[in-house]
Amino acid sequence: MIYKKYPSDVVYLATGGQLNKILWCVRQVKNMYNEHEDGYEILTELQEELSNKPSYEELLDLIGVPRAPDAEEASWTQFLNECGLKPPTDIKSK
């Protein structure tokens, strides 16, 4: 079986379910090593890095991308307007 090698400088998105499966696998393989072996230390570091990954929503918050409000809070047009986007005023039906 040939495994795809992913470029290390590209960011990929994973769901919480996928991340949970990856963490489970890391823990299982980590348990195959003794505590002071290189493999154990590398997998422990990987487990910590993956456990501390921010979610997509958290990343958007960090860079200041506004979230869409609930439907009860504001209309879609109002939200887009607050982001500096205005709907066209000259809509013609076809």
Salt bridges, closest charged atoms under 4 A:
GLU57 OE1 - ARG67 NH1 3.77
ASP61 OD2 - ARG67 NH2 2.63
